[in-house]
């Protein structure tokens, strides 16, 4: 194609191709100046009929496609003055069309919008002559099964190709004419990288992106130098891209005002500055990297803060909650953070999730939960926290499902009765601590939605309350390694949510005459060591059905 013809092309394809099966054939673009004006609507009517003939339509979605006036057909919109088809909207309304995209679509010369999304069974390759549709602005084939390879696309302003299985190599030549490009989104399935960005380190793009979203594309191992002139970005996400480099200083000096910063699932290293600027309700994902140094604290606009699975060290800053008061989601687990949990976290009135697990935190769990009534996830497991469980945790509310994980610390005392107010709790994991007293009967009376109850490796004594049999939704009951006595309530055998075949998994589990369950296996079943609730050979349970219900008691 001649250069003059290329520069005359005014084609904007908004590709919302959101299926992992979806990819795009090379589109040959032609000059609108050289295309023929539609001579009659009959050509367009025939093009639509050819499309219909290639489809299976089990729900008779296209039953109105008869007669000479295609402008009255379902899903077809025409220009009121010219009669030309300008929109074809056949997105799935619970009915699925099956077939391919015909080359005759190129005869819809003035069409601006094609939506065949969410049919799942539109398949095959996109016609190469689709580029003749010089007025096309929106092409939505999401959630279908189009297959082919990524071709060289020209004159795009917005390229959005989410969740596909692309293959091939992208070079700077693919972007050579895209001087107006503002948004680029290529998102692959997480597990398989089949698309490679192979651009020169000296390449300077002619466009200025505002939105960049690349997932599971091979961008690394070096940090992409072509970002050095992208000073208009407000959304930056390059994740699972095999980058094992330090983020250069020039990137932090671009003076960006970001809504999203996401470099997660790479192997980036170095430290993170506190000087990054963020817009309202900003989101930060820097997790699963190798960042070191002190935990950074960003501007007050950040609402979601995910820096887990790195090597940050030192204390959590005392003013953490004051400097980022809008935080709703915090995950800084799996680092090397030490010291106590800052009291300023109690100022986070919008907090929903707090995950501090797998660090080296010490001291008591602060008693500030009365002001954090919207929190539904608290995970401080695998630290060195001491003291009693604070009563204010009972103020977490009774609306949202609550996940409370305090395991593998040095917590002592009894389970506070205030927790009975958390009636929608679904996970209560207090295992591997130094908690004492009896197992409260109200756990079985107040927590109808409880899925996981894990109290193993504590100092609980007394009998197993029969009220636990009311936990009809329970999937895991782990009471091992305590000082429990008495008989196992036979009604626990009715907890169908935790049943599986004991014969194949734990043949060595037997009951002692006193009713306590001991482990006959040579190796201790760590993790969630679920042992048989009974054994009909001992005469201490109600037969085979009870033996198939699994929990851990010792």
N, C-alpha and C positions, 0 to 999 in steps of 0.2 A: 504494500500500500504506500502511496506517495506521502511525503511529509505533509504537503498541503492538505491532503485528505485527512490525515490523522489529526491535525490541529483543528479541523472543522467539526470533529466529532463532539457532540454534546451529550454524552451518555452517563447517566447516574444509575448504577445498579446498587440498590440496597439489598444485599444478599443476607437473608435471615435463614440460613440453611442449617438448622439446629438438630441434625441427626448424625450420629456417629457413622452412619452408612453413607453420608452424603458427600459428594465431591463434584468437581466442576470440570467439564471439558473445555478445551481451548476455545475461546469465543473470538471469532474473526469480526472485527469492527469495520464497518464501511461508512463512507461519508454520507451524511444526510443529504448533502447537496446533490449527490449522484443517484439517490434512490428515487423511485417513481412515486408520485402521489397516487393515493388509492383512487382508482377509476370508478369503482362502484362498491356498494355494500355487499353485493353478491360474492365478491372475492373473500370478504371477511366472513360471511355466513358459511361459505364452503370450508374455510379454514377451521371454523369451530366445529362443523359437522365431521370433518376428518379427525379432529381430536376426539369427538364423542365416539366415533366408530372404533377407535383404538382402545377404548376403555371398557372395563366391566363395571356396571353400575347396579349392584345388587339392591340398593335402596331406592332405585328409580329417581335419583337426585336430578337427572337431566331429562326427565319425562316431558318437560315443557319445551324442550328444544325441537320443536316442529314448526312448520310454517315458514313464511318468508321474512318476517320481521324479527331478526335475532335480538333486537333491542328489548324485546319483551321476554326473553328467555331468562330463566333463573340464573342469578350470578353474573349476568352480563349488564354492563352499564355503557351507554352510548352518549356521545356529545349531542346535546339538544339541537345544535344548529347544523352540524355536518352529518350526523348519523353514524360517524365512525365509532367503532368500539374503543373505549378508553380504559375500561376496567373489566377484569375477569376475576371474580372472587368465588372460588370453590373450596375454600378452606373447610376442613371436616367439621360438621355439626353432628357428631356421633355416627355418621355414615361414611364409609370409606370407598373411594374410587380406586380402581386398579388399572394400571396401564402405564404408558410412557408419555413423554413430552414430544409432540410431533414437530417436524421441521416447518410445517405449514403455519406455525405461530408467527413466522417471519412475515406472513401476509397481513398480519394485523398491524399495519404500518404506523398507526397513530396511538397504539395502546400505551398507557402510562403505568399500569398497575396489574401485575399478575400474582394471584395468591392461590396456590394449590397446597397450602401447608396442612400438616397433621393428617394426611390421608394414609400415610405409612406404606402404601402400596404403589405410589407413583414411582416408577423405576426407570432404569436405562440411563443413557447419556443425554446431557443437554445438547441440542443441535448446535453445530458450529456456526450456523447462520443466524443464531439468536442475536448476534451483534447488529443485524439489520434493523432491529427495533430501536431506532434512534431517539425515540421519545420516551422510552421505558425508564421509569424512575424507581419502581419497586418490583422486585422479583423475590417472592417468598415461597420457597419449596421446602420449608422446614419439616422435620419428622417424616421424611420419605425415604426412599431407597435408591436415589440417584447415585450412579457410580461412574467414576472416571478419574482423571488426574487433574491437578491444578495447572491451569494454563496461564499464559501471560495476559493480564488484563490491563487495559489502558483506559485513561480518562475517568477513573473512579474517584468519587469524592468520599463515599462511605463504603467500606468493605467489612461486612460482619458475617463471619462464617463459623458459627459456634458448633462445638461438639460434632466433629466430623472425623473421618479417617483419611486424612490427606496423605498423599505420598509425593515425594519429589524434592527438588531443591529450589529455593527462592533466592534470587540474586538481585542486585541493584537494578538490573535491566527490567525487572517486573515493575519497578516503581518509577521508571525514567520519565514518564509523561504525566505523573500524578501530582502536578503542582498544586492542586486544590484539595488534596487528601487531608481530611481532618480526623477520621476515625478508622482505626485498624484493629480488627478483632479476629484472631485465628485461635480457636480453642479446640484442642485435640482430646481424645480419651486419655485418661491419666497414665495408663499402664504401658502405652506403646507409642514411642516417638518415631514417626515415619516422615516427618517434614523437617528439612534442614534449612536454616538461614545461613547462606554462604555469601556474605557481602564483604567487600574490602574494608579494611580498617581506616582507609582514607576517604571512603565514600561520604559525601555530604548530601543528604536528601534535599530535594527542591521543595518539599512540602513541610508544613509545620503542624504536627499532630497535636490534637487536644486530648485524644483518647487512644490509649494503646493497651491492648489486652492480648498477650501471647501465653498460651498454656500448652505444655507438653510439646513444644517445638524446640529443636536443637539450636539454641542461640549461642551457647558457650563453646569452649570453656572460658574465653575472655569476656569481660563486660562489654556490651555493644557500644563501640565508639561513635556510631552514627547518631546516638542520642545527644551528642555534645552540642548540637544546635537546636534541639527541640525544647525551646524555652517557653512554649505555650501549653505544655502538658498540664492537665489537671487530674488525669487518671492514668496511672502507671502500674501495670501488672505484667510482670514477666516471671512466671512461676513454672516450676518443674522444667527448667530450660537448660540444665546441666552447666550452669555457670559456676566456676570454682575460682573466683577472683575477688579482689577487693573492689568495693565501689569507689571509683575515682573521686577525688576532691572536686573536680569540675562539675560532677553531677549535682553535688550538694550546693554548688555555687550558681546553679541555673536560676535560682530565685523563684522556684516553682511554688504555686499555691495549689496544694493537692487536696482532692477529695478522697482519693484512694492511692495508697502506696503498698504494693504487693510484690515482694521478691521471694516469696515462700518456696520451699522445697527446691532449693539450690544448695550450693556449698560455698556461699559467700562468706568471707571472713573480714576481720578488722573490726573497728569500733563504729558506732552510730552516733552522729552529732545530735545535740538537742535543738539545733537551729532550724530544723525543717518547718516550713509554714504549711498550715492545713486550713481548709475551708470548713464550714459548718458540717457537723455530723460525719467527720472524716473517719476513715477505716484504715488501719495499719496491719498488714500481715508480713512479718519478717521471720516467721517461724520456720523451723527445720533448715537451719543454716549453721554456720560455725562462728557467729559473731561473738566477740569477747568484750571485756571491759565492763564498766558499770552499766547498770540498766538505764537506758535513756528515758527522759521525760519530755514529752512533746507539748504542743500548745493546747490551750484549754478547749479547742474545738473537737478534739479526738473523742470518738464514742466507742470504738472497737479497737482493742489493743492486744495483738497476738504476737508475742515474742518468745513463745515456748520452743523447746528443743534447740537451744543454743548453748553458749558457754558464758553467759553473763554472770558476773560475780559481784561480791560485795553486798551491802544491805539494800533493801528496797528503800528509796528515799523517803524520809519522814514526811515530806510535803507532797507525796505522790498523789493523794486524793485532792489536795488543794490546787495543785497545778493543772490537773486534768479532771475537773469536777463533773464533766459531762459523760464520763465513762459509763457504759452499760455492760460491756463484755471485756473481761480481763483474763488472759491466759499467759502466765509467765512460768509455767511448769517446766520441769526437766531442764533446769539451769543449775548454777552453783550459788544461788542467792543465800545469804546468811542473815543473821540478826532476827529481830522480831517483826511481826506483822504491824505495819504502821497504823496508828489510831486514825490517821487522816482518811483511811479507806472508809471509815464510818460516815464520811461526808458525801459519799457517792450515792446520792438519793435516787439516781436512775439505774443503779446497778442491778443486773439480771444474773450474770454468771461470774463467778470468781474461782479461778483454778490456780492454785499455788503449789500443787503437788510436786514431789520429787525435787526438793531443794534441800537446804540445810538450815531451815528456819528453826528458831528456838523461842522460848518464852511461852506465854499463855495465849490461847485464842482470845482475842479482844471481845469484850462484852458490849459491842456496839450494834448488834443486829436489830434492835428495836426500831432504828431509823431506816433500815434497809428491808422494807416489807415486800419489795418486788423480787427479791433474789429467789431463784429456784434451783441454781446449781452452786454448791459449795464443795470444793475438793481441796483439802489441805493434806492429803495422804502422803506418807513417806517423807516426813520431816522429823524434827526432834522436839515437837511441841509438848508442853507439860501442863499440869494443872487440871482443873475440872472443865467439863463441857459447860459453856455459859448458858444460863437460863434464857437469855434474850434470843437464842436460836428458836425458841418457841413462838416468836413473833414473825416467822417467815411467811405466814399466811396460810390460807386453806383453799386457794383457787387453783393455782398452777401446780402441775406435778413438781415435786421437790426431790432433788438428788443430793443427799448429804453423805459425804465420804470423808471420814476423819481417821482412817485406818493407819496403822503402822507409825504411831507416835508413842508418846509416854504419858498419855492422858490417864487420869486417876479419878476416883470417886464413883458415884452411881450415875446411871442414866437419868438426867433431870426430868421430872414429871412435866415440866413446861413443854417438852417436845410433843406431848399428846395433842397440842393445839394444831400441829402440822398434819392435818387429817388427809391431805393429798400427797403425802410423801410416798415415793415409789422405790427409792433406794435408801437404805439405812445401813451404812457400812462403818462399824466401829471396831472392827477386828484389829488384833495385834496391838493392844494397848495394855493398860493396867487397871481397867475398870472393874469395879467390884459390886457387891450386892446381888440381889436376885434379878432375874429377867422379868421386867414388868409385864403383868398380865394385860395392861392397857394397850400394848403393842398390837395384840390380836383383836382388840375392840375398837381402836381408833384409826387404824390404817387399812381401810378396805382395799386400797389400790396398791399395796406394797408388793413389789416384784422381787426384791432382793433384801434379805435380812442376814447380815454377816456380823456375828459377834464372837468369832473364834479367837483363841489365844488371848483371853483375858482372865479375870479372877472371879467370874460369876459363880455363884453357888446356889444350892437349892434345886428344886425340880423344874422341869420344863412345863410352863403353864399351858393347860389344855386350850386356853383361848387362842393360841397360835393356830389352832385348827380352823379358825374363822377366816384366815388369810387365803381366800379362794384363788387369788391371782398370783400367789407366790410361785416363783420359779427357782429360787435358790434360798435354802435355809442352811446356814453354816454356824453351828454352835460348838465346833470341835475345840479341844484343848482348853477346857474350863474345869471347874470343880463341881459339875452338876451331878445330882444323885436322883434316885427314884426311878420310876418307870417312864418309858417313852410313851406319850399319849397315843393309843391305837388310832385315834381319829386322824392323826397326821398321814395315815395311809390313804386318806381321801383327797389329799392335795394333788389333784391330777396335773397341775401345772408343772410339777417337778418329777413326773414319772418317766422312767426309761428302763431298759432291760438290765436288771441287776445281774442276771446270770452271766452275761458276756463281759461285764465290766469289773465286777467286784466280788468274785466268788469267795474270797478269803474273809469277808466281813461276817462276824458272828456276834451274838449277844451273850453277855454274861448273865448269870442267874439273877443278879441284882437289877437287871434291866438296863445297865449301861452298855453302850456300844463300844466295842474295841476293834481295832484294826488288825486283821490277821495277815495283811499283806506285809511283805518284808520291807518294802519301801514306803515311806510316808507320802500320802497323796497331798502334795502342797498345791498352791494356787487355790482352787476351789475343790477341795478333796471331798467329793460327795460320796458318802458311804450308805449302804443299805439301811433302811429304817428298821428292818427286822429280819428274822429268819424263822420260817415256820418250823424248822427242826427243833428249835428251842422251846416252842410252845408259849412264847412271850408276846406274839403279835397275832393278828387275825388272818394269817395265811398268805397265799401267794400274792394277792393284790397289794397287800401292805409292803411286801418285799420289793415291789417294783417302784415304790415311791422313795425318792432319794433325798437324803439330807445328811448333814455331817454333824455327828454328836459323839463326843468322847469323854 
